[in-house]
Amino acid sequence: MTLIVAKVTWLITGISIPTITEYYQKMFNLNSKAMYLQNLQQDEIFVPSEMKSLKSLTQMESRRGLENAIISNGKIVNVVSNSYGHIPNQLFFKKAEEMLTDAQLNFHKRTINKNDRSFITDFIIDDKSQFTVKNDKDLILPMLRFKNSYDGSEKTSGHFGFYREVCSNGLHVSLAEIEFSIKHSKNNTHLIMPRLNNLFDKFLDNEFYTITKKFDKMKEFKIIDTQEFVKAILDRTKLFRYECSDKNSDPSKKSREVIEILNYEALLLNEEPNLWLGYNAFNSVLHNVLKKSFGQQERLDKKLFDEVYAMA
């Protein structure tokens, strides 16, 4: 059986510069922290939205429980009951931002809009705590993610996570959720947010440092064979198929992307491939290549992390 990881030794077997070099050269600037945070994705999330009765739109009666349409940016994206409380992004995300402002935290925002149906805002905290994974170029920052959707695909929610500057992806291995209440009345929806100060301090004292210790442990285990590593993780997670087909056992396009990202990050950071970089290579493909909802990405991210960490 081929040895996949080892704690002290590593065999270099012809690492080649990947085909995605130009893409990563644009993403990575290891000498400029500001470069990462000033080039975050900035989708328009405050698109026009409203809830209107189907009868007013169609001049037809609708059955009970399907009385209203949610319209987002001129498109019907959901059909809901009279008891449904529509939460516009303008209310939710601005309330979330007020939480961070009231807590006097310095942050950078990333916003993502998926087809005017589901939306996130990531608040990356840049002034109170940071962590490097045994490499001063590999910086981890606390992150808060807030999600909302108009099509019912995502629960209106918030949770803590991590932002890794090198790959510019969110890492969603934290279990700390942000609880808030949504009060529905006949004509209005009221959103009550908690005070963030104690929640954030509690996260830093507990999960942030606990999980980042796991990141360090993963970095100690070098990957002997990147292809075998990728194949082993895919066998465990079923994230996608490793082989091209039943008749072609070569790595598929997605598998090659994981291998290329893993090798290229090792070159950029001037270190050997290891489990930490392996997890992040999968994370990058999960968020940038696979067509998954935000919730699916977060669940698969945690599953990937657990499977890779189990190798340490």
NUDREN-378834 format. One record per residue: residue in three letters; x, y, z negated of N, C-alpha, C in turn. Coordinates in steps of 0.1 Angstrom, whole numbers, plus 5000, padded with zeros to 4 digits. Layout:
<rs>
alaXYZXYZXYZ
...
</rs>
This chain:
<rs>
met500949885000500050005000500950125000
thr500650225009501450345010501250434997
leu502350474992502250574981501950704986
ile500850764980500350894985500951014977
val501050994964501551114956502651064947
ala503551144943504551114933504851244926
lys505251224913505451344905506851404907
val507851334912509151394912509751394926
thr509351304935510051294948509051314959
trp509651354971508851384983509651354995
leu509051305005509751265018509251365029
ile510151435035509851525046509851445059
thr508751435066508651355078508151435090
gly508951525094508551595106507451695105
ile507451785096506351885095506451975107
ser505351995114505352085126504552205123
ile504852315130504052435128502652415134
pro501652435127500252395132499752485142
thr498752445149498152525160497352645154
ile497152645141496352755135497352865129
thr498552865133499552955128499153095129
glu498653145140498253285142497153325133
tyr496153225131495053255122495553275108
tyr496453195103496953205089497953325088
gln498653365098499453475097498653605095
lys497453605101496553715099495953715084
met495753595079495153585066496153605055
phe497353565057498353565046499253685048
asn499553755037500553855036501153845022
leu502153755021502553725007503253835000
asn503553945006504154055000503154164996
ser501954144999500954254997499654204990
lys499554224977498354184970497154264976
ala497354394978496254474983495754434996
met496554365004496154325018495054225017
tyr495154135007494054035006492754105002
leu492754184992491554234986490954344994
gln491654405003491154515011490554465024
asn490754335027490254275039489254165037
leu488554175026487454075023486354095033
gln485653985035484453985044483454085038
gln482854165047481954265043480754265052
asp479854155051478654145059477654245053
glu476654285062475554365057474554275051
ile474354295038473354215030472154285027
phe472154425028470954495025470054515038
val469654405044468854405055467354435051
pro466554495060465154525056464454385053
ser463654385043462854265040461554305033
glu460554225035459254255028458454125028
met457454125019456454015019455154065024
lys454554005034453354045040452353935041
ser451053955040450153855041450053795055
leu449953665056449853605069448553645076
lys447553675069446253715075446453845082
ser447253945076447454075083448354055095
leu449153955096450053935107449353855118
thr448453755115447853665125446353685127
gln445753765118444253775118443553645116
met444253555109443653425107443753395092
glu442853305087442953265073444053165072
ser444653165060445753065057445352985045
arg445852865044445452775033446052825020
arg445552785009445952824996447452774994
gly448252864989449652834987450552874998
leu449952915009450752965021450153095025
glu449953195016449253315020450153425025
asn451453415023452353535026453553485034
ala454053575042455353555049456453645044
ile457653595042458753675039459453715052
ile459553845054460153895067461553955064
ser462553905071463853955069464454005082
asn464754135082465354195094464554165107
gly463154165105462254155117461954015120
lys462353915112462053775114461353705102
ile460353625105459753545095460653435091
val461053435078462053335074461453235063
asn460253265058459653185048458153215047
val457453115042455953125040455753085025
val455153175017455053155003453653184998
ser453453154985452153164979451953304973
asn450753334968450553464962451253484949
ser451653374943452353384930453853404932
tyr454353394944455753414947456253554944
gly457353574938457953714936459153724945
his459053814955460153834964461153924957
ile462353884957463453964951464354014962
pro464254144966465054194976466554204972
asn467454194981468854204978469254334971
gln468554444976468854574970468654574955
leu467654504950467454494936468454404929
phe468654284935469454184928470854214928
phe471454244939472954264940473354394933
lys472454494934472854624928472754614913
lys471754534908471754504893472954424889
ala473454334897474654254894475854344893
glu475954434903477054534903477054624891
glu475854664886475754744874476254674862
met476054534862476654464850478154474849
leu478854464861480254484861480754624858
thr479954724863480354864860480154894846
asp479054844840478754864825479854804817
ala480354684821481454624814482854684816
gln482854784825484054854828485154764834
leu484754674843485654584850486054644863
asn487254634867487754674880487554554890
phe486854574901486554454909486554494924
his486654394932486554404947485354314951
lys484654354961483454284966483654214979
arg483154094980483054024993481553994995
thr480954025006479553995009479453905022
ile478553805021478353715032476853705034
asn476453715047475053705052474953595061
lys474153495058473953375067472553395074
asn472553445086471453445094470253525088
asp470553625080469553705074468653625065
arg469153505060468253415052468853395038
ser470153375037470853355024472053445024
phe472353485011473353595009474153564996
ile475353614996476153614984476953744983
thr477253774971478253884968479153824958
asp480453824961481553784952482153904946
phe482253914933482954014926484253964921
ile485354004926486653954923487254044913
ile487553994900487954084889489454104890
asp489954224890491354254894492054334883
asp491454334871492154424861492254364847
lys491754244844491754194831492454064829
ser492553984839493253854837493553804851
gln494753744852495153684864496053564861
phe496253474870496953354867497753314880
thr498953274878499753224890499953074888
val499852994898499952854897501452814900
lys502252844890503752814891504352864904
asn503852974909504453034920503853174920
asp504753274919504153414917503453464929
lys503553394941502853434953501453364953
asp501153274944499853194945499053244933
leu498353354935497553424925496153384924
ile495653354912494253324909493653434901
leu492453474905491753584898490353534894
pro489753574883488453544880487453604890
met486353534893485353574903483953544898
leu483053634901481653614898480953604911
arg480153504913479353494926477853504922
phe477153584930475753594929475153564942
lys474053474942473453424954471953464954
asn471453494966470053514968469653464981
ser468353424983467953384996466553424999
tyr466153445011464853485015464053365020
asp464753255024464153135029463953025019
gly464253045007464152944997465252844996
ser466252865004467352765004468352774993
glu468352884986469252914975468552974963
lys468852924951468252974939468853114936
thr468053204933468653334928469453314916
ser470753324916471553274905472953344905
gly473653324895475053374894475953284886
his477153274889478053184882479553234883
phe480353194873481753224873482553124882
gly483653174888484453094896485853154897
phe486553114907487953164909488153204923
tyr489053304925489453354938490953334939
arg491253264950492753234953493153314965
glu494053404963494353504973494953434986
val495753334984496453274996495453225006
cys494353155002493453105011492253195013
ser492053295004490953385004489553315003
asn489553194997488353124995487953134980
gly486653114977486253104963486452954959
leu486852934946486952804941485852794930
his484952694932483652694924483652574914
val484852554908484952444899484452474884
ser484152604882483652644869482252594867
leu481952574854480552524850479752644844
ala480352754842479752864835478752944844
glu477452934841476453004848476153134841
ile475553224849475153354843473653344842
glu473053354831471653344829470953484829
phe469853494836469053614836467653574838
ser466753664835465353624837464653704848
ile463753644854462953704865461553704861
lys460953824859459553834855458653874867
his457653794869456753814880455453874875
ser455053984882453654034880452954034893
lys451754074893450954054906451554134917
asn452154254914452654344925454154364924
asn454754324913456154364911456954244906
thr458254244909459154154903460254224895
his460354194883461354254874462454164871
leu463654214872464854134870465654184858
ile465854094848466554134836467854074835
met468954144836470354094836470854104822
pro471754004819472454014805473554114805
arg474054134793475254214792476454124795
leu477354174804478454084809479654074800
asn479854174792481154184784481354054777
asn480454004768480653884761480753764769
leu479953754780479953644789481353624796
phe481953744800483153734807484353704798
asp484353754786485353724776485253574772
lys484053524771483953384768484453294779
phe484153334791484653254803486253254803
leu486853374800488353374800488853294789
asp488253294777488753224766488553074767
asn487653024775487352884776487652824790
glu486852844800487052774812488152824821
phe488452954821489453014830490752954827
tyr491252954814492552894811492552744811
thr491452684807491352534807491552484821
ile490752534830490852484844492152524851
thr492652644849493952674855495052584850
lys494952534839495952434834495852304843
lys494652274847494552164856495152194870
phe495052324874495652364887497152334886
asp497752374875499152354873499552214873
lys498752124867499051984867499051924881
met498051974889497951924903499151964911
lys499752074908500852124915502152034912
glu502151964901503251884897503351754906
phe502251714912502251594919502451614934
lys503551574940503851594954503251494962
ile502851534974502251444984503251384993
ile503351254992504351175000503951175015
asp502751145018502251135031500851205033
thr500951325040499751405040498551335047
gln498851255058497751195065497051085055
glu497851015048497250915039496550985028
phe497051095023496251175013494951215018
val494851275030493651325036492651205038
lys493151095043492350975045491750925032
ala492550925021492150875008491050965003
ile491151095004490151184998488851175006
leu488951155019487751145027487051015025
asp487850905022487250775019486350795006
arg486850874997486150894984485050984984
thr485151094992484151194992483151185004
lys483551125015482651115027482351255032
leu483251355030482951485034482851495049
phe483651425056483551405071484351285074
arg484351245087485051125091486551155093
tyr487451065088488851085091489251055105
glu488750945111489150895124488350975135
cys488950975147488251035158486950965161
ser487050825161485950745165486250595160
asp485250505163485550365160486650305168
lys486850365180487850305188489150385188
asn489150505181490350585180490650615166
ser491650555160491950575146492850705143
asp493150785153493850905151493051005142
pro493651095135492851185127491951275136
ser490751295131489751375138490251525138
lys489551605145489851755146489851815132
lys488751785124488651845110489851785101
ser490151655103491251605095492551665098
arg492751695111494051755115494051905110
glu492951965109492952105103493352105089
val492852005081493251995067494751975066
ile495251885074496651845074497551975078
glu497052045088497852165092497852275082
ile496652295076496552395065497452365053
leu497452235049498252185038499752205041
asn500152165053501552185056501952325058
tyr501152405063501452545066501452625053
glu500552595044500652665031501952635023
ala502352515024503552475018504752555024
leu504752575037505852655043505752795039
leu504552855038504352995034504753015020
leu504452925011504852934997506152884994
asn506852825004508252775002508252664991
glu507352574992507352464983506852334990
glu506852224983506552094989504952074989
pro504452004998503051974997502651904984
asn501651944978501251884965499751874964
leu499251814953497751804952497051934951
trp497652034945496952164944496752224959
leu497752214967497652264980496752174988
gly496752044985495851954992494351984989
tyr494052014977492652044973492252174981
asn493152274981492852404987492752395002
ala493452295008493352275023491952225026
phe491452125018490052075020489052195017
asn489352265007488452375003488252475015
ser489352505022489352605033488552545044
val488652425048487852365058486352355054
leu486152325042484752325037484052455039
his484752565035484152695036484152765049
asn485152725057485252805070484952725082
val484752595081484552505093483252435092
leu482952365081481752295080480552385078
lys479452345084478252425084477352375072
lys477652435060476952395048476352525041
ser475352505034474752615026475652655015
phe475452765009476352804997476252704986
gly475052654983474952564972475652434976
gln475552384988476252264992477752284991
gln478252394995479652424994480152414980
glu479352464971479752464957479752324951
arg478752244954478752104949479852024955
leu480052044968481151964974482552014969
asp482652134967483952194961484252124948
lys483252114939483452044926483851894928
lys483151834938483451694940484851674945
leu485251764955486651754960487651774949
phe487451874941488351904930488451784921
asp487351724917487451604908488151484914
glu487951464927488651354933490151374935
val490551494938491951524940492651524926
tyr491951584916492551584903492751444897
ala491851354901491951214896493251154900
met493851204911495151144916496351194907
ala496151294899497251354891497551264879
</rs>
